[in-house]
Amino acid sequence: MDKPVEFGEYQGCKNFATWSVTSWISQQSQETQLHYQKLARSFSHTTFQKDMVSAFESFLKGWFPPDSMEANIVRDFLFCGIRAIEWDLVYDLLRGKEIKWIPNLLTVAATKMVNQAPWQDVVDNPEFDIEANNRLRGWTYGQIDIWVNNVTARQNKTPLSIFAVKVYEVVLSSVDWKAIVEELKK
C-alpha cells in the first residue's frame, strides 16, 4: 500500500516539474521559443501537453540526444522524483523493519528497484541510518544519470528502467500544463 506523492510550489510555479518545462523552453533559441509560443497560442493546453509529452517519450525511446531540451526536462523530472522518495523508509523496508506510516508510491517503487540491486554493498555497514539513506539516494542518482545518458538502457526493461519510467510518469502527472500555456501566451 502507498500514498500519492505531493510536490510543493517552486519559484512561483505550482511545482518543480511545471517550473522545469517553462524554464527549459525559456532557455532555448529565440526560434524555438517562438515555436512553443505559437503552439501555446494556437492550441488548447491539452494539445500542447500531448505535443510535449510525445517529445519526452521520443527521448525515452532514444530519438533525442541526452543534451536535448526534452532530455533535460526528463532528467529534471527524474531527479525531482528521487528527491520525493522517503529514503529512511526505503532503508527500513529493505532491512525488513516495521514502519509506522504509509510510504509514498515513489518510495515503494525505489524500494522494489533497490532491492533487486546489491544494496548491501551500497550501504556498506553505515554507522548511522542517515549514512545509509544518503548512500542509497546517491547511488540511485548515479544510476538514473547513467540511464538517461544511455540509449540502450532507456530501451531495455530492467528494474532501473521500470523505476525510471514510473518516476517520470508520477512527476509528469504533476505538471500544470494550463499554467505553462498561459505563461507562453504572454
CORJO-V778908 format. One record per pair of residues at least 12 apart in sequence whose C-alpha atoms are under 8 Angstrom apart, sorted by the first residue. I is the first residue (numbers start at 1). GAP is how many residues later the second one is. If there is no record, write none. Layout:
i = <I & I>
gap = <GAP & GAP>
This chain:
i = <1 & 1 & 2 & 2 & 2 & 2 & 2 & 3 & 3 & 3 & 3 & 4 & 4 & 5 & 5 & 5 & 5 & 5 & 7 & 7 & 14 & 14 & 15 & 15 & 16 & 17 & 17 & 17 & 17 & 17 & 17 & 17 & 18 & 18 & 18 & 18 & 18 & 18 & 20 & 20 & 21 & 21 & 22 & 22 & 24 & 24 & 24 & 25 & 28 & 36 & 37 & 37 & 37 & 40 & 40 & 40 & 40 & 41 & 41 & 41 & 45 & 45 & 45 & 46 & 46 & 48 & 48 & 49 & 55 & 56 & 56 & 56 & 56 & 59 & 60 & 60 & 60 & 61 & 61 & 61 & 62 & 62 & 62 & 62 & 66 & 66 & 71 & 74 & 75 & 75 & 77 & 77 & 77 & 77 & 78 & 78 & 78 & 78 & 78 & 79 & 80 & 81 & 81 & 81 & 81 & 81 & 82 & 82 & 82 & 82 & 82 & 84 & 84 & 85 & 85 & 85 & 85 & 86 & 86 & 86 & 87 & 87 & 87 & 87 & 87 & 88 & 88 & 88 & 89 & 89 & 90 & 90 & 90 & 90 & 90 & 91 & 91 & 91 & 91 & 91 & 93 & 94 & 94 & 106 & 106 & 109 & 109 & 110 & 113 & 113 & 113 & 116 & 119 & 122 & 122 & 122 & 123 & 123 & 143 & 144 & 144 & 147 & 147>
gap = <101 & 102 & 100 & 101 & 102 & 103 & 106 & 99 & 100 & 101 & 102 & 100 & 101 & 79 & 99 & 100 & 101 & 165 & 77 & 167 & 161 & 162 & 159 & 160 & 64 & 59 & 60 & 63 & 154 & 155 & 157 & 158 & 156 & 157 & 158 & 159 & 161 & 162 & 53 & 56 & 52 & 159 & 158 & 161 & 45 & 48 & 49 & 44 & 41 & 148 & 144 & 147 & 148 & 141 & 142 & 144 & 145 & 140 & 143 & 144 & 132 & 133 & 136 & 131 & 132 & 129 & 133 & 128 & 15 & 14 & 15 & 17 & 18 & 12 & 91 & 94 & 95 & 90 & 93 & 94 & 89 & 90 & 92 & 93 & 82 & 83 & 77 & 94 & 70 & 73 & 90 & 91 & 94 & 95 & 66 & 86 & 89 & 90 & 93 & 62 & 91 & 25 & 86 & 87 & 89 & 90 & 24 & 55 & 58 & 59 & 85 & 22 & 23 & 19 & 21 & 22 & 25 & 17 & 18 & 21 & 20 & 46 & 47 & 49 & 50 & 41 & 42 & 45 & 14 & 18 & 17 & 18 & 20 & 21 & 43 & 20 & 38 & 41 & 42 & 45 & 18 & 17 & 21 & 60 & 61 & 54 & 57 & 53 & 46 & 47 & 50 & 43 & 17 & 13 & 14 & 17 & 12 & 13 & 17 & 16 & 20 & 13 & 14>
